[in-house]
Amino acid sequence: MFVSTPPSLRVLALSVALLWSNGAQAENTLVVELYTSQGCSSCPAADRMLSELRELPGIVPLTLNVDYWDYLGWKDDLALPGNAKRQRAYARAQRSRNVYTPQMMFDGKMDVVGSRKRQVMAAVDAYGDEQDTVSVSITPTEDGRYRAQAPATADLPADTVIWIVGYDRDITKAIGGGENHGRTVTYANVVREWREAGRWDGVGPLDIAFEPPTGEGGAVVIVQQGRVGPILGAAQTTY
């Protein structure tokens, strides 16, 4: 029942089944969240890494800029207030005292330093071939909206959240302050909106229509256990 509420990188042999048409269905996805900042000197290497991950099948990379480096004198104008809040919630859930950049979170299950290539690729190896608990699809509707669907799923956690995420594909910034003063950095799949579409208990199929989220690159539907628990399934559509 759904209740509405507010190489350099080697090609991996992932057991991925992606079907692309006007929309997208994904049976095996790996959502990678990169917490980064324009003011963090160690972040550009992770920003490049995320862009490279975008080229691998089955991976849904998302950049979430945070604002807690702004004190150095350069305001990160890509940072959404909810990004740092979400990162801190992950830290609490994992009983960590600190948040940091660049942090890459893999399917809401574990994190690594996003600039450390070996750690990143080890995480991709570890989680990239895991079968999704929920098979999600996205299709466009005739009225300009999108439809997210998933079959009924037994034993789905009662606190499962449906997220709608919108992103811009690439944004390049000339940074005039902070630790990256004078550098130009390109960010991939930059999150422009992250909103909750409701909760789902899996008893019946998921079937919701939603307005396209903010962002000119595409949309992602994420099914997650709780607000910062393991990600159970996801689908992505590009514009």
GUKOL-718923 format. One line per field, with one value per residue: y, z, x of N, C-alpha, C, O in turn; residue number from 1. Coordinates in pm, 1 decimal, decimal comma. Each point is the difference from the previous one (the first is absolute). Layout:
GUKOL-718923
nnorth = [Y	...];
nup = [Z	...];
neast = [X	...];
canorth = [Y	...];
caup = [Z	...];
caeast = [X	...];
cnorth = [Y	...];
cup = [Z	...];
ceast = [X	...];
onorth = [Y	...];
oup = [Z	...];
oeast = [X	...];
i = [NUM	...];
END
This chain:
GUKOL-718923
nnorth = [-119,6	85,6	51,8	84,7	39,1	120,4	-1332,1	113,9	47,4	-131,7	-91,5	109,7	-169,3	184,5	-77,1	81,2	68,0	49,2	73,7	-0,9	144,9	-33,6	-220,8	-20,5	-159,6	4,7	-125,4	151,4	46,9	150,0	-12,7	139,0	-41,1	156,7	-77,1	160,8	41,8	161,8	-42,0	-157,4	51,4	-67,4	203,3	173,0	-28,5	102,0	212,5	29,2	-6,1	184,5	169,7	-23,6	81,1	219,8	0,7	25,2	-190,5	95,3	115,3	-11,4	85,2	-3,9	175,5	-64,2	160,5	13,4	17,9	-220,3	-18,7	-10,5	-158,0	-168,1	-4,3	-221,6	170,7	-155,5	91,4	-129,0	142,0	-222,0	148,3	-35,3	150,5	220,8	113,3	42,5	178,4	199,5	52,1	83,1	218,0	144,2	42,3	159,6	128,9	127,2	-9,8	-145,7	223,2	-102,6	122,9	-103,0	74,5	-194,4	85,9	-173,1	98,0	191,8	-72,4	98,3	22,3	149,5	-52,5	175,3	74,1	-111,3	66,4	9,0	191,1	172,2	-2,4	76,8	224,0	106,9	-6,4	154,5	206,9	9,1	-143,7	183,4	-207,9	97,7	142,1	198,7	-109,9	128,1	81,5	36,4	90,0	20,5	203,7	-99,8	-71,3	-160,0	-140,3	-18,1	-169,2	33,1	-130,4	-87,3	-160,4	-103,0	121,7	-210,7	-2,6	82,7	64,7	-51,7	-49,6	-173,7	47,4	138,7	-85,7	215,0	-119,0	200,8	-47,9	101,4	17,0	193,6	-31,4	164,9	-89,9	207,3	-137,5	99,0	-212,8	98,1	-185,6	42,5	102,6	98,7	-96,2	-144,6	57,1	-199,3	115,5	-187,7	21,3	193,9	-83,1	-63,2	-222,3	80,7	-129,8	89,1	-208,5	-60,2	-64,2	-133,5	-61,4	117,7	116,3	224,8	-39,1	-15,4	158,6	61,3	146,2	19,1	156,9	79,8	-170,3	101,3	135,7	82,1	-51,4	72,8	-204,5	73,4	-210,0	123,3	-200,8	131,9	-130,5	39,2	120,6	-139,8	-69,5	-208,0	22,9	69,0	223,5	-74,8	210,6	-76,8	212,2	-80,3	186,9];
nup = [0,0	-163,7	127,5	-100,3	-63,2	218,6	-1986,7	54,8	-118,3	176,6	-201,7	92,5	105,1	-96,3	205,2	-198,0	136,1	-182,9	113,4	-193,8	126,7	-10,3	23,8	209,0	-100,5	212,6	-114,0	-126,8	209,4	-117,7	192,4	-170,2	219,1	-157,9	174,9	-103,4	-69,0	-19,9	184,5	-130,3	151,7	188,5	11,8	-16,1	168,4	192,9	18,0	34,9	212,0	121,8	-25,6	130,9	207,3	-20,6	7,4	221,1	-111,1	-61,2	-126,5	217,6	-176,6	215,6	-131,8	171,8	-139,1	66,0	171,5	39,1	-224,0	26,1	159,1	-151,3	17,4	34,6	-96,0	155,3	-191,8	49,8	135,4	15,5	25,3	-179,8	-135,4	39,2	-74,3	-220,0	-78,5	36,2	-163,3	-191,3	-6,7	-26,9	-209,8	-84,1	85,5	-164,0	64,6	-146,8	-30,4	-189,0	-17,0	-180,1	19,0	18,1	-79,7	129,1	-172,5	11,7	-155,6	-191,1	162,8	-169,9	48,1	10,7	176,1	142,9	-148,7	103,1	109,9	-113,7	-66,8	165,0	19,8	-137,6	51,6	150,4	-85,9	-86,1	141,0	128,3	61,0	-188,6	172,3	-49,1	-77,6	-12,2	14,9	-184,8	68,4	-212,7	88,5	-21,9	212,4	-107,2	33,7	222,0	-121,9	206,6	-101,0	118,0	-72,4	-19,8	189,0	-65,8	159,7	-114,4	-20,4	214,6	59,8	-92,5	-46,4	-18,4	-102,8	52,8	-166,7	90,3	-218,8	98,9	-214,3	-101,4	167,5	-151,2	130,6	-39,6	43,2	98,3	38,6	196,8	93,3	-37,6	184,2	-103,4	170,2	-154,1	93,2	-66,6	-6,2	109,7	-189,9	-113,0	197,5	-123,3	-29,0	201,8	-148,9	185,6	-72,9	140,5	75,0	62,8	-16,3	-188,8	152,4	-3,6	-181,6	-70,1	104,3	-78,4	57,2	-170,2	161,5	-208,4	52,1	199,4	-179,0	-43,8	211,6	189,8	-61,8	211,2	-76,0	180,9	-32,9	141,9	36,7	4,4	187,3	171,9	-73,0	80,7	-136,4	8,8	-15,0	-202,9	-1,9	-194,7	54,4	-204,4	65,4];
neast = [85,3	-123,3	177,0	-181,6	211,8	-58,8	3492,5	-176,2	-186,5	42,3	42,5	-170,8	100,9	-89,0	-45,5	75,3	-165,0	119,9	-178,3	115,7	-116,3	-219,4	-31,8	-80,2	122,1	-67,8	147,5	103,6	-59,9	115,7	-116,3	48,4	21,3	-28,0	118,8	-120,0	211,0	-155,0	-118,5	-92,1	158,3	-97,1	-94,5	139,5	145,9	-53,7	69,3	220,3	71,4	-46,7	145,4	178,7	-16,1	30,8	223,8	-0,1	44,5	-195,8	144,5	-56,4	109,8	64,2	-48,3	130,6	-72,3	215,1	-146,4	17,2	-30,6	-222,1	4,2	-1,3	-223,3	-26,9	-110,8	-41,1	74,0	176,1	107,5	-27,3	-166,0	-131,6	100,6	17,9	-178,9	-12,3	110,7	-95,7	-146,3	85,3	52,8	-168,7	-70,2	135,2	-165,1	-90,8	213,2	84,9	19,3	-61,3	185,3	-85,0	-208,8	112,0	-192,4	59,5	-107,9	119,3	147,0	60,2	155,5	-1,9	214,1	-140,3	116,2	-131,1	153,1	198,3	42,8	86,3	214,3	131,5	13,7	142,3	218,5	66,6	27,2	206,3	100,5	20,6	-59,1	-72,8	9,9	92,6	-179,2	183,2	-209,3	123,7	-194,1	68,1	-33,2	-199,2	-22,4	116,8	-170,5	21,9	81,0	-80,9	153,4	-171,7	138,3	-200,6	2,8	38,0	-157,0	-173,6	213,8	-41,2	211,7	-106,3	214,2	-176,2	181,1	-33,3	91,5	41,2	12,6	174,4	-57,8	-46,8	145,0	-13,5	160,0	-76,3	171,7	-176,7	-56,0	47,1	-82,0	-218,1	72,8	-173,1	-106,8	80,6	-196,2	80,5	-192,7	57,7	-120,8	16,7	63,3	-179,4	-0,7	-63,0	-108,1	-89,7	49,3	163,0	-201,4	169,1	-218,7	-36,8	-117,6	11,9	-123,8	212,2	-117,6	202,1	-159,6	147,0	-25,5	-17,3	135,7	13,3	-5,7	203,5	63,0	-95,1	-75,2	-25,1	-14,2	-50,0	91,1	-113,6	178,2	-221,2	17,2	30,8	-200,8	-20,3	176,2	-213,9	13,7	54,9	-76,9	82,8	-45,5	45,3	107,1];
canorth = [119,6	125,5	111,2	124,8	93,3	103,2	90,9	18,6	-99,2	-119,7	-33,9	-107,4	-97,6	8,4	-67,6	112,3	-2,5	133,7	11,2	142,9	40,2	137,2	2,2	-93,4	-99,8	-50,2	-113,9	-1,6	132,3	40,5	144,2	54,7	139,6	66,8	124,0	75,7	144,7	86,4	52,2	-110,9	-21,5	-141,3	-43,1	-10,3	-136,5	-79,2	47,9	-66,5	-141,8	-20,9	14,5	-123,6	-104,8	18,4	-73,6	-143,1	-40,0	-34,4	91,2	128,3	90,9	127,4	94,3	80,6	100,6	40,0	140,6	26,2	58,3	140,5	88,9	37,2	123,3	-20,6	-63,9	-103,7	30,6	-123,5	-71,6	7,9	-15,0	-138,2	-91,9	-21,5	-63,9	-142,0	-58,3	-14,9	-109,4	-122,2	-14,2	-47,3	-137,4	-87,4	25,0	74,1	131,4	106,3	-2,8	44,5	2,3	-54,6	-127,6	-72,0	-96,5	-102,0	-61,4	26,0	-108,5	26,0	116,4	4,4	130,2	-1,2	27,8	-116,9	-82,3	-142,1	-18,1	17,7	-115,2	-114,1	12,7	-34,4	-145,8	-62,2	26,1	22,0	-113,3	-41,9	12,8	90,8	-56,6	53,7	34,6	125,6	51,4	137,0	22,9	130,1	-3,4	89,7	135,7	62,3	-48,0	-131,0	-103,8	-95,1	-123,3	-114,3	-105,0	-26,2	-63,9	-55,0	29,8	129,9	72,9	90,4	139,5	22,1	134,2	21,3	129,6	50,3	81,7	63,5	41,0	53,3	-95,0	55,0	141,6	40,7	116,8	65,7	19,9	121,6	9,5	-127,6	-79,4	-21,0	131,6	3,4	-123,5	-21,5	-138,0	-45,0	-92,5	-87,8	-43,0	83,9	-4,1	130,3	-20,1	-132,5	10,4	-123,2	-16,5	-77,8	-125,6	-117,5	-119,7	-114,3	-94,3	10,8	59,3	144,3	62,7	141,6	98,6	113,1	108,6	-4,2	79,9	103,0	-55,2	-16,7	-120,1	-119,6	-27,5	-130,3	-46,0	-83,7	-67,3	-11,6	-42,1	118,8	116,9	-16,7	-140,7	-61,2	26,7	-127,3	-0,3	133,4	10,3	131,0	37,2	121,7	86,4];
caup = [0,0	-3,5	66,4	-36,9	105,5	-60,4	37,0	132,1	70,7	-81,1	-20,1	91,9	-46,5	92,5	-45,8	-5,2	-106,7	-16,9	-118,7	-25,5	-108,1	38,9	143,9	35,4	102,5	47,9	89,5	82,7	-4,1	112,1	18,0	62,9	41,3	31,6	77,4	-45,3	19,7	-77,8	87,4	52,8	-93,4	-36,4	-66,9	-146,2	-45,2	16,4	-99,8	-125,8	16,2	-15,1	-141,6	-65,2	39,6	-80,3	-125,4	25,4	-1,3	126,1	108,2	1,6	82,7	32,8	72,3	98,8	58,4	136,7	24,5	123,8	-29,6	-38,6	96,1	-51,8	-77,2	-131,3	14,9	-98,0	-45,3	-40,9	120,8	49,5	145,9	39,7	-28,6	121,6	95,1	-35,5	31,4	145,6	37,9	-26,9	104,0	122,1	-21,2	1,3	128,0	-23,0	63,4	-91,8	-143,7	-68,1	-145,8	-82,1	45,3	-90,8	65,0	-97,0	28,3	137,1	84,4	48,6	-63,1	-14,9	-42,9	-142,4	-81,3	5,6	-108,9	35,3	89,0	-79,4	-86,3	86,4	36,8	-119,9	-10,2	109,4	-4,0	-135,1	-57,5	88,2	-59,4	71,2	67,0	-70,2	-139,6	-22,3	-136,5	-22,5	-135,9	-15,0	-20,8	-107,3	50,9	29,6	125,8	-5,6	80,3	64,4	31,3	49,3	42,6	142,9	51,2	133,4	110,1	-13,5	127,5	10,2	-9,4	-132,0	-52,9	-143,7	-28,2	-137,0	-6,5	-127,9	-8,0	-121,9	-40,9	23,7	34,2	17,0	85,5	25,5	144,6	30,3	139,6	68,6	-29,6	-144,9	-64,8	-130,1	-74,8	-67,0	28,8	-58,0	85,8	-78,6	58,9	119,0	52,8	8,0	85,8	62,5	74,5	37,1	-69,1	82,2	60,9	-67,6	80,4	-86,2	-2,9	-136,7	-88,8	0,3	-125,3	27,2	-101,6	63,3	-84,5	-17,5	101,1	-46,8	-57,7	-144,3	-44,0	12,7	127,9	60,6	105,2	93,0	106,1	105,6	132,0	82,4	-72,6	-29,5	11,4	-127,2	-117,8	-39,7	-144,6	-59,3	-145,4	-48,1	-135,6	-42,1	-85,3];
caeast = [-85,3	74,8	-66,6	66,4	34,2	79,1	-87,1	51,3	-80,3	-17,7	-140,1	-34,4	-98,0	-112,1	-121,4	-92,3	-99,3	-59,6	-83,0	-24,0	-89,6	-27,7	26,1	105,1	-23,4	127,9	-11,9	119,2	60,2	84,3	-8,2	120,0	-17,2	126,0	-10,5	116,3	-12,9	89,1	103,8	81,4	111,0	12,5	-122,5	-1,4	31,8	-122,3	-95,0	36,5	-29,6	-143,5	-29,8	41,7	-94,8	-120,7	13,6	-13,7	-141,1	-64,5	35,2	-70,7	80,7	-63,5	84,1	-70,8	89,1	-34,0	32,5	74,4	131,3	-18,6	66,3	131,5	-11,7	-60,4	-130,8	-30,7	-134,9	-67,1	-39,4	-136,2	0,7	-26,2	109,8	77,8	-90,7	-5,1	129,7	9,1	-89,3	76,3	102,1	-66,9	-45,1	117,4	67,0	123,4	-4,5	39,8	-24,6	121,6	0,8	-106,9	-53,5	-87,8	-86,8	-39,0	-129,9	-39,2	48,1	135,2	61,7	145,2	51,6	-27,5	118,6	87,9	-50,8	-6,8	-114,0	-121,4	-20,4	-30,7	-140,3	-76,6	7,1	-73,7	-142,7	-50,6	-71,9	-108,7	-133,0	-88,9	-116,3	-116,8	24,6	-71,3	0,0	-47,4	-48,8	-67,4	-143,9	-41,7	-19,7	128,4	54,3	63,1	-65,3	90,6	-70,1	76,4	-93,0	-10,0	120,7	-24,6	92,5	64,0	-4,2	-114,8	43,4	58,8	-24,9	16,0	61,0	8,6	121,0	29,0	140,4	60,6	103,5	133,5	9,6	139,0	12,0	128,3	-6,1	74,3	41,5	16,7	119,2	11,8	7,4	65,1	-21,7	-128,6	-39,5	-125,9	-74,1	-86,8	-127,3	-13,9	-136,3	-67,3	-117,3	-9,9	-124,9	-68,3	-127,0	-90,4	45,3	-54,9	21,6	24,9	-111,4	-48,7	100,6	24,0	-42,2	-21,9	36,4	67,4	47,6	146,0	69,1	91,7	121,6	-11,7	69,2	-80,4	-65,9	26,2	-90,3	75,6	-75,6	100,3	-46,9	16,3	49,2	143,1	36,4	40,0	-81,7	-57,8	-17,0	0,4	-4,8	44,1	-34,8	69,8	-80,0];
cnorth = [122,8	108,7	126,7	86,9	107,7	-71,7	91,2	-95,7	-121,4	-28,2	-122,9	-93,5	-6,8	-78,2	100,1	-21,1	135,8	1,7	146,1	15,0	147,9	18,7	-100,0	-97,4	-55,0	-113,4	-13,7	135,4	20,5	151,9	46,3	147,4	57,6	129,8	76,9	147,7	73,3	51,0	-103,2	-38,7	-145,8	-51,0	-11,7	-139,1	-90,7	42,1	-64,9	-147,8	-27,3	10,9	-126,9	-114,9	6,9	-81,5	-150,8	-38,7	-30,2	91,9	131,4	93,1	133,5	84,8	84,4	96,4	40,7	139,6	24,8	40,6	148,7	96,4	44,5	121,7	-15,2	-76,9	-101,3	16,9	-121,2	-77,2	23,3	-19,7	-144,0	-94,7	-30,7	-68,5	-149,6	-68,7	-21,8	-112,3	-134,8	-23,9	-51,6	-145,3	-99,0	21,0	61,0	139,1	114,1	-18,9	55,4	9,5	-36,6	-139,5	-59,1	-105,2	-95,2	-71,0	17,4	-98,7	24,7	116,8	-18,8	143,7	3,0	28,0	-118,3	-106,2	-146,9	-28,2	10,0	-123,6	-126,4	3,4	-33,7	-151,2	-67,0	11,9	6,4	-115,4	-53,3	22,8	94,3	-77,7	37,6	36,3	119,1	36,8	142,8	9,9	137,2	-19,2	105,3	144,8	67,2	-39,6	-133,2	-94,9	-94,7	-121,6	-104,7	-105,3	-12,2	-82,6	-46,4	44,9	131,1	73,0	104,8	145,9	33,2	134,5	-0,1	141,5	30,8	99,3	57,0	51,1	67,0	-89,1	50,5	147,9	31,8	131,2	50,1	45,1	114,9	14,3	-137,5	-73,2	-21,9	131,0	-8,8	-124,8	3,6	-147,7	-28,8	-106,6	-77,5	-37,2	72,0	3,8	141,7	-7,5	-143,3	5,0	-137,7	-5,2	-81,6	-121,6	-115,9	-123,0	-126,7	-99,0	-2,1	61,4	150,4	56,0	145,1	82,6	118,3	103,0	-11,9	86,0	104,6	-63,8	-30,7	-127,4	-124,7	-12,5	-140,6	-26,7	-99,1	-57,3	-34,5	-42,4	112,8	113,1	-12,3	-143,9	-55,7	36,3	-133,8	-11,9	142,5	-10,8	144,0	22,1	131,4	79,6	29,5];
cup = [0,0	64,7	-31,3	122,1	-63,4	-65,8	90,8	87,6	-90,0	-12,9	83,1	-63,8	102,5	-58,6	4,2	-114,3	-5,0	-130,6	-19,0	-116,6	21,2	148,9	29,5	103,8	41,5	97,2	87,9	-14,0	123,0	6,8	77,6	28,2	36,8	73,4	-19,5	25,8	-90,3	85,0	52,2	-100,2	-42,8	-79,6	-152,7	-53,2	11,7	-99,9	-136,2	5,7	-19,8	-146,3	-76,3	36,0	-82,0	-127,8	19,6	5,8	140,1	115,9	-17,5	92,2	19,4	82,1	93,0	64,7	138,8	27,5	119,3	-22,5	-32,1	92,1	-47,9	-92,6	-139,5	17,6	-111,5	-43,3	-58,7	120,0	31,7	151,1	45,8	-20,8	123,4	107,1	-26,2	35,7	151,2	50,4	-28,0	111,2	129,6	-13,7	7,0	123,2	-18,8	59,6	-99,0	-139,3	-68,1	-149,4	-46,2	49,4	-108,9	79,3	-106,0	45,6	144,4	100,1	58,3	-75,6	-10,0	-31,9	-152,5	-90,8	-4,1	-95,4	39,0	91,3	-76,6	-83,5	79,7	41,6	-118,6	-18,8	103,3	-17,0	-139,9	-58,6	92,4	-67,8	84,2	67,2	-73,0	-142,3	-36,7	-148,0	-0,7	-145,1	-6,5	-18,7	-103,3	46,2	42,9	133,6	-22,1	94,3	53,5	42,2	52,1	44,4	151,7	45,2	143,4	98,2	-18,3	134,1	1,1	-18,8	-135,4	-58,6	-151,6	-20,0	-149,8	-4,6	-141,5	-2,1	-133,3	-37,7	30,7	32,8	25,0	77,2	5,4	144,9	39,6	143,5	62,3	-43,8	-148,8	-78,2	-132,0	-84,7	-67,5	11,7	-66,4	89,1	-85,1	78,5	132,2	44,8	14,7	83,6	51,4	88,9	29,1	-70,1	81,8	60,3	-68,7	81,9	-82,7	-10,0	-138,4	-87,4	21,2	-135,3	30,7	-121,4	71,0	-103,0	-18,9	105,7	-63,9	-49,7	-146,5	-50,8	3,6	137,7	46,1	102,8	85,3	103,6	109,5	131,3	99,6	-83,5	-36,9	22,8	-133,0	-112,7	-59,8	-151,5	-51,1	-150,0	-37,5	-140,4	-32,8	-93,8	-130,0];
ceast = [87,6	-83,7	76,2	18,6	86,0	131,2	53,8	-73,7	-15,3	-148,4	-30,1	-100,7	-111,6	-116,8	-113,8	-98,0	-67,6	-78,2	-34,9	-96,1	-25,5	21,3	108,6	-49,3	134,0	-23,9	123,5	68,1	87,0	-3,0	122,1	-23,6	136,5	-29,4	129,3	-24,1	96,9	116,0	96,8	107,3	15,5	-120,3	9,2	35,1	-121,7	-106,4	27,5	-34,9	-149,1	-41,0	37,9	-94,4	-128,2	4,0	-16,1	-147,6	-51,1	29,3	-75,9	77,6	-69,9	96,0	-86,4	99,7	-49,4	56,7	91,5	145,0	-9,5	74,2	138,1	-6,7	-55,3	-129,6	-21,6	-145,2	-73,0	-54,7	-147,0	2,7	-19,3	115,8	83,4	-84,9	-7,8	132,5	14,7	-91,4	65,4	103,1	-62,2	-41,7	116,0	87,6	138,7	-14,1	19,4	-59,0	125,2	-26,2	140,9	-41,8	-88,1	-75,4	-55,1	-127,2	-44,9	55,9	138,2	58,9	149,9	38,4	-3,7	117,8	96,4	-52,2	-13,7	-118,3	-131,2	-28,2	-28,4	-146,8	-90,1	-1,5	-89,9	-150,8	-59,3	-78,3	-108,5	-135,3	-85,2	-112,2	-127,2	41,1	-87,3	5,6	-51,8	-44,9	-66,3	-149,9	-38,7	-15,4	129,7	60,4	71,5	-72,3	106,1	-80,2	97,9	-99,8	-4,9	120,3	-24,4	107,3	76,3	-7,2	-110,6	38,7	61,7	-45,5	20,6	53,0	-10,5	115,6	14,4	142,7	31,6	117,4	140,9	-11,2	147,3	5,1	144,0	-3,5	93,3	43,5	11,7	124,1	21,8	5,2	77,6	-22,0	-136,6	-33,7	-133,8	-61,3	-100,0	-124,7	-26,4	-146,4	-54,9	-127,2	1,1	-123,4	-58,8	-134,8	-98,9	67,5	-72,1	31,5	19,0	-114,5	-64,7	107,0	12,2	-40,4	-34,4	39,9	63,0	41,5	151,3	66,9	90,4	129,1	-20,9	65,4	-84,1	-59,9	36,1	-109,0	77,8	-95,8	99,6	-65,5	23,8	57,2	147,8	44,2	46,7	-96,5	-42,5	-20,2	-4,2	-14,2	30,2	-52,3	69,1	-89,1	76,0];
onorth = [8,5	18,9	11,3	16,7	-3,7	67,7	-15,6	-60,9	13,5	31,5	-101,3	42,8	-88,3	5,3	2,3	-40,4	31,2	-34,1	59,5	-61,8	76,5	111,0	-30,9	35,8	-24,4	13,4	-77,6	31,5	-62,8	67,3	-46,7	78,7	-51,1	88,3	-44,3	39,8	-46,5	40,5	32,8	-39,9	-26,3	-117,1	-89,3	-42,6	-84,5	-83,7	-39,5	-56,4	-97,5	-75,7	-39,4	-84,5	-101,7	-33,3	-73,2	74,7	-56,1	-17,3	57,4	-2,6	55,1	-48,8	63,8	-37,5	9,9	46,9	115,7	25,3	64,6	113,7	96,6	50,3	98,2	-111,4	33,4	-36,2	12,9	-98,0	114,1	-78,9	-41,1	-110,0	-116,4	-80,9	-80,1	-111,9	-103,3	-69,0	-93,5	-112,5	-89,1	-78,6	-114,3	-51,6	-34,8	60,2	114,9	-111,4	70,7	-54,4	34,2	-90,3	67,9	-82,4	44,0	-73,8	-82,9	-6,2	-37,0	36,9	-76,8	81,9	-81,4	-24,0	5,5	-73,7	-63,4	-101,7	-77,3	-48,8	-87,2	-104,1	-64,2	-57,7	-99,0	-92,6	-1,8	21,0	-108,3	106,9	-8,4	-98,4	-78,5	66,7	-13,0	-23,7	39,8	-38,6	45,3	-103,8	89,3	91,9	102,7	50,9	-44,1	42,2	-53,4	12,4	-0,7	33,7	43,2	-89,6	81,3	18,9	13,1	-1,3	66,3	82,4	96,5	30,8	-65,2	97,1	-89,3	96,0	-72,3	43,4	-21,0	-43,9	-72,1	73,9	-65,3	94,3	-77,7	83,1	-1,0	107,5	-101,4	58,5	-28,9	3,3	-50,0	-4,1	68,8	-86,0	82,2	-96,6	57,4	-24,9	-62,2	40,9	85,8	102,0	-94,4	63,0	-95,6	95,5	-4,3	-18,1	17,0	-21,5	-106,8	-95,9	-106,4	43,8	66,5	-53,0	29,5	-36,1	38,6	-31,6	-43,0	115,9	-6,2	-89,6	-51,4	-27,7	-85,1	89,7	-89,6	88,8	-97,7	72,7	-76,3	44,7	26,8	-12,1	61,7	-24,9	76,3	3,6	-85,8	-110,1	92,7	-103,5	93,0	-91,7	90,3	-55,9	71,8];
oup = [78,5	-34,3	35,0	79,3	-109,2	-58,6	15,9	90,6	-119,6	89,1	-10,7	-74,9	85,6	-120,4	93,3	-109,7	84,5	-105,6	83,3	-105,3	13,5	47,9	-86,6	88,9	-84,4	93,1	95,6	-105,2	104,0	-88,0	110,9	-92,5	89,2	-52,9	40,5	42,6	-26,6	-54,0	83,9	-112,2	-108,0	-37,7	-55,2	-101,5	-86,4	-48,9	-70,6	-98,3	-65,0	-46,7	-93,0	-84,4	-22,7	-55,2	-98,8	55,1	83,8	107,7	-108,8	121,3	-93,5	95,0	-43,6	91,3	24,2	-68,9	30,2	95,8	-25,2	-38,4	51,6	-44,9	-73,5	52,3	-118,0	72,7	-47,2	-16,4	5,3	49,4	102,7	55,3	31,2	77,8	93,4	51,4	43,1	96,7	78,9	47,3	64,4	93,4	42,2	9,1	68,3	-6,9	30,1	-41,1	62,6	-51,0	67,1	10,3	-52,4	69,1	-103,4	98,5	52,8	113,9	114,3	-106,7	74,8	-35,3	-65,9	-120,5	-69,8	32,4	-33,4	-15,2	23,3	-2,1	-46,0	7,4	17,4	-32,0	-29,1	33,6	-15,4	-91,2	-23,4	-55,5	122,8	-54,8	-6,1	-20,3	-9,0	-66,4	86,1	-90,7	98,2	-49,2	-30,8	-81,8	67,9	37,7	-113,5	94,5	-76,1	64,4	-34,3	52,4	70,0	-70,7	88,3	-36,3	47,1	64,3	-100,8	-35,8	-10,6	-1,3	-51,4	40,3	-83,9	77,0	-98,7	102,9	-99,4	87,5	60,9	-66,1	81,4	-30,4	20,8	37,7	-30,4	40,2	-67,5	-61,9	-42,6	-118,7	-3,6	-115,5	44,9	-39,3	4,7	38,3	-85,7	120,4	104,7	-75,9	63,2	47,0	-73,3	105,7	-75,3	5,9	-34,1	-11,3	-56,6	40,8	55,7	-76,6	-53,4	51,4	41,3	-103,8	49,3	-74,9	108,5	-115,5	92,1	18,0	-119,3	64,5	-38,4	-119,9	-88,3	83,6	-80,3	77,0	-51,1	56,8	-23,0	34,3	37,9	-121,6	-96,7	43,5	-92,3	19,7	-28,0	-53,0	76,0	-59,2	76,1	-82,2	83,4	-68,2	-86,2];
oeast = [94,5	-116,7	117,5	-92,6	56,6	84,5	121,1	57,0	-26,1	-79,0	69,1	-87,7	-3,2	-25,0	-80,3	38,6	-83,9	53,2	-68,4	16,4	95,5	23,4	81,8	-77,1	86,2	-79,3	0,0	55,6	-20,3	53,6	26,0	-19,5	67,7	-67,7	107,5	-108,4	110,8	103,0	83,9	-31,3	52,9	-3,5	-64,3	-55,1	-23,5	-75,8	-92,7	-47,9	-37,8	-85,1	-70,3	-29,9	-65,5	-104,8	-6,4	-80,9	70,6	-57,0	-3,6	-20,6	-58,1	61,2	-95,8	73,6	-120,3	90,6	29,2	73,1	101,7	27,7	56,1	103,0	-10,0	0,0	10,9	-92,4	-113,0	-72,6	-45,8	80,5	53,9	0,1	25,0	50,6	2,6	0,2	51,3	32,4	-13,9	16,0	55,3	16,3	-17,1	111,4	96,3	-107,1	-32,5	-32,4	78,9	-97,9	97,3	83,0	-88,3	60,1	-50,2	-0,1	-74,0	-46,4	26,7	-48,9	60,6	-84,8	64,6	-7,7	101,2	-93,2	-100,1	-67,7	-92,9	-113,0	-73,7	-65,3	-103,7	-104,0	-67,1	-73,8	-122,1	-80,1	-53,5	-25,8	0,3	-49,5	-94,7	101,4	-122,1	100,9	-78,4	73,7	-58,8	-44,3	78,9	4,4	-2,8	105,5	17,9	-66,6	80,7	-104,2	118,3	-106,1	91,6	46,2	-27,7	116,1	113,0	-105,0	-24,8	-84,1	75,7	-119,1	90,8	-64,0	11,6	3,0	-13,8	51,8	-69,4	74,8	79,0	-73,0	65,1	-72,9	93,1	-82,6	119,3	44,5	-17,4	88,8	111,8	-32,6	112,4	42,3	-91,7	79,0	-91,5	66,0	-67,2	6,3	-18,2	-87,9	61,5	-50,4	29,7	1,3	18,8	-77,4	-118,2	121,2	-108,0	114,1	25,1	9,1	-31,3	102,9	-95,0	39,8	-108,9	90,8	-43,6	28,3	69,5	-37,5	29,6	54,4	-105,1	-2,9	10,9	10,8	25,9	-36,8	54,6	-81,4	93,8	-109,5	114,0	14,6	44,7	112,5	28,6	-121,4	83,7	-14,5	-27,8	30,5	-26,7	0,6	6,2	-86,0	-50,7];
i = [1	2	3	4	5	6	7	8	9	10	11	12	13	14	15	16	17	18	19	20	21	22	23	24	25	26	27	28	29	30	31	32	33	34	35	36	37	38	39	40	41	42	43	44	45	46	47	48	49	50	51	52	53	54	55	56	57	58	59	60	61	62	63	64	65	66	67	68	69	70	71	72	73	74	75	76	77	78	79	80	81	82	83	84	85	86	87	88	89	90	91	92	93	94	95	96	97	98	99	100	101	102	103	104	105	106	107	108	109	110	111	112	113	114	115	116	117	118	119	120	121	122	123	124	125	126	127	128	129	130	131	132	133	134	135	136	137	138	139	140	141	142	143	144	145	146	147	148	149	150	151	152	153	154	155	156	157	158	159	160	161	162	163	164	165	166	167	168	169	170	171	172	173	174	175	176	177	178	179	180	181	182	183	184	185	186	187	188	189	190	191	192	193	194	195	196	197	198	199	200	201	202	203	204	205	206	207	208	209	210	211	212	213	214	215	216	217	218	219	220	221	222	223	224	225	226	227	228	229	230	231	232	233	234	235	236	237	238	239];
END
